[in-house]
Amino acid sequence: MKSIVIHAAKDLRIEDRPVEEPGPGQVLLRLAAGGICGSDLHYYNHGGFGTVRLKEPMILGHEVSGVIESLGPGVNGLQTGQLVAVSPSRPCYSCRYCREGMHNQCLNMRFYGSAMPFPHIQGAFREMLVADAIQCIPADGLTAGEAAMAEPLAVCLHATRRAGEMLGKRVLVTGCGPIGLLSIISARRAGAAEIVAVDITGFTLSMAMRAGADKTINTRSEPEGLAPYLADKGTFDILYECSGAAAALAQGIAALRPRGTIVQLGLGGAEMALPMSTVTAKELSINGSFRFHPEFAVGVELMRKGLIDVKPLITHSVPVDEALSGFELANDRSQAMKVQIVFA
């Protein structure tokens, strides 16, 4: 089967790998669609991010959907030919954090396409994938592309839970890639009253308006665009920081009102300086947000009910044989939002 394998920065190959057989409680999937994520791009562009570096070839990909080809022994509730969204979150369910209900903090997490542990956890960008049945959420009524968007949507639903009470709040989103746009959608679904989105490219900001932002600010062409929101110690109740850029975090903190909440999603690859004196004086809360777990199935259900529409975010689809061009396209935020690879 064809698999998309990263060997080093800018060394992406389509390789033939053997097809596995499903064991008890598992299913064999024929992959349908896979979205190129920011972490996939970090591996492609830089060979890793921060202290996480590639030490061996690794199959990329964790935003995927597939059609069930066969069922292993003991699998109930799923059927062959069914489209499913595949959660890449595979906690052990037995470590101290899993027992406390914090599955995203699992000490033995097997998250597709991750070089954090060694040997690396191989990813899901392959024509045939064996997955645990518990990972597979029925996606009846959705397209393969929509089902593959369940993973980044779950990230933003988890972040919205981390933000706390959202009803009637004023929200600032910095960084309008797929995670920023899905944060806008999630905040609006949770009852945000006003959402302002900030980025440095016109294309991403136009997409933010389509996603439901009330106003956008291009801080490249309008460096003082947030100035009106700084009066009287700030305006916004909640900041979704989705860029991983220190400058964006500092601007967002300045625009938060006292006792506002920072939700940090963006990982830029390097540690960011924090204006701690401002955080202290304003009594701000800082909430990290990392991955997800139960939110995955919730996101699929919201899409199936028509309560969240992710289709406008999928700007490009490329066949698996053109994966390299897909990665280059995903690097271009002047024209691409979510680029997906079509496997079937």
Summary of the structure (lengths in Angstrom):
residues: 344
radius of gyration: 19.9
end to end distance: 12.2
largest distance: 63.2
contacts: 1213
relative contact order: 0.16
helix: 31%
strand: 28%
